[in-house]
Amino acid sequence: MQLSPKTQPLATSFQVTIGHFYTLFCKITFYAMVMVMVMVMVMVMVMVMVMVMLR
């Protein structure tokens, strides 16, 4: 959707800001999911090691 900046400068800048926020939100959500998965994997590994040591 291409808007000429002379007719609607506010709408264009608003769309650009929304796009930047959306990209940032996607990146933050992706990184949060990756970090949660890594933490779960580490916790599972620690639990397995503790069970092996206690056995």
Backbone hydrogen bonds in HBPLUS format (Angstrom, degrees):
<---DONOR---> <-ACCEPTOR-->    atom                        ^
c    i                          cat <-CA-CA->   ^        H-A-AA   ^      H-
h    n   atom  resd res      DA  || num        DHA   H-A  angle D-A-AA Bond
n    s   type  num  typ     dist DA aas  dist angle  dist       angle   num
A0008-GLN N   A0004-SER O   3.34 MM   4  6.54 175.1  2.34 168.1 166.9     1
A0012-THR N   A0008-GLN O   3.32 MM   4  6.40 161.7  2.36 141.6 146.5     2
A0013-SER N   A0009-PRO O   3.05 MM   4  6.21 171.2  2.06 149.3 151.8     3
A0014-PHE N   A0010-LEU O   2.83 MM   4  5.96 151.9  1.91 147.0 156.1     4
A0015-GLN N   A0011-ALA O   2.85 MM   4  6.09 157.5  1.90 149.4 154.6     5
A0016-VAL N   A0012-THR O   2.93 MM   4  6.23 159.7  1.98 152.8 158.6     6
A0017-THR N   A0013-SER O   2.87 MM   4  6.09 160.1  1.91 148.4 153.7     7
A0018-ILE N   A0014-PHE O   2.88 MM   4  6.14 160.9  1.92 151.1 156.5     8
A0019-GLY N   A0015-GLN O   2.87 MM   4  6.10 157.8  1.91 148.9 155.3     9
A0020-HIS N   A0016-VAL O   2.89 MM   4  6.20 159.2  1.94 152.2 157.4    10
A0021-PHE N   A0017-THR O   2.93 MM   4  6.16 168.0  1.94 156.1 158.9    11
A0022-TYR N   A0018-ILE O   2.83 MM   4  6.01 155.8  1.89 149.3 156.7    12
A0023-THR N   A0019-GLY O   2.91 MM   4  6.15 163.1  1.94 152.9 156.7    13
A0024-LEU N   A0020-HIS O   2.91 MM   4  6.13 167.3  1.93 154.1 157.8    14
A0025-PHE N   A0021-PHE O   2.80 MM   4  5.96 157.9  1.85 147.7 154.2    15
A0026-CYS N   A0022-TYR O   2.90 MM   4  6.14 157.3  1.95 149.3 155.2    16
A0027-LYS N   A0023-THR O   2.93 MM   4  6.22 162.3  1.97 153.1 157.8    17
A0028-ILE N   A0024-LEU O   2.87 MM   4  6.12 164.9  1.90 154.2 158.3    18
A0029-THR N   A0025-PHE O   2.88 MM   4  6.04 163.7  1.90 150.7 155.4    19
A0030-PHE N   A0026-CYS O   2.87 MM   4  6.05 160.9  1.91 150.2 155.8    20
A0031-TYR N   A0027-LYS O   2.86 MM   4  6.10 168.3  1.88 156.6 159.3    21
A0032-ALA N   A0028-ILE O   2.86 MM   4  6.01 157.5  1.91 148.4 155.2    22
A0033-MET N   A0029-THR O   2.94 MM   4  6.17 159.4  1.98 149.9 154.9    23
A0034-VAL N   A0030-PHE O   2.96 MM   4  6.24 161.2  1.99 152.1 157.4    24
A0035-MET N   A0031-TYR O   2.87 MM   4  6.08 162.9  1.90 151.7 156.4    25
A0036-VAL N   A0032-ALA O   2.92 MM   4  6.12 157.7  1.97 149.4 155.5    26
A0037-MET N   A0033-MET O   2.96 MM   4  6.20 161.6  1.99 151.0 155.8    27
A0038-VAL N   A0034-VAL O   2.91 MM   4  6.17 160.8  1.95 152.4 157.8    28
A0039-MET N   A0035-MET O   2.89 MM   4  6.10 161.1  1.93 149.6 154.8    29
A0040-VAL N   A0036-VAL O   2.92 MM   4  6.15 158.2  1.97 151.0 156.8    30
A0041-MET N   A0037-MET O   2.93 MM   4  6.19 160.6  1.97 150.6 155.8    31
A0042-VAL N   A0038-VAL O   2.90 MM   4  6.17 161.3  1.94 153.0 158.0    32
A0043-MET N   A0039-MET O   2.91 MM   4  6.13 159.9  1.95 149.1 154.7    33
A0044-VAL N   A0040-VAL O   2.92 MM   4  6.16 159.2  1.97 151.4 156.9    34
A0045-MET N   A0041-MET O   2.93 MM   4  6.18 161.9  1.96 151.4 156.4    35
A0046-VAL N   A0042-VAL O   2.90 MM   4  6.14 160.5  1.94 152.1 157.3    36
A0047-MET N   A0043-MET O   2.92 MM   4  6.13 160.4  1.96 149.5 155.0    37
A0048-VAL N   A0044-VAL O   2.92 MM   4  6.16 160.6  1.95 152.4 157.5    38
A0049-MET N   A0045-MET O   2.93 MM   4  6.16 161.5  1.96 150.5 155.6    39
A0050-VAL N   A0046-VAL O   2.89 MM   4  6.12 159.5  1.93 151.8 157.3    40
A0051-MET N   A0047-MET O   2.93 MM   4  6.15 162.5  1.96 151.4 156.0    41
A0052-VAL N   A0048-VAL O   2.92 MM   4  6.14 157.8  1.97 150.6 156.8    42
A0053-MET N   A0049-MET O   2.90 MM   4  6.11 155.9  1.96 147.6 154.4    43
A0054-LEU N   A0050-VAL O   2.87 MM   4  6.06 159.4  1.91 153.0 158.5    44
A0055-ARG N   A0051-MET O   3.09 MM   4  6.06 129.0  2.36 138.1 149.7    45
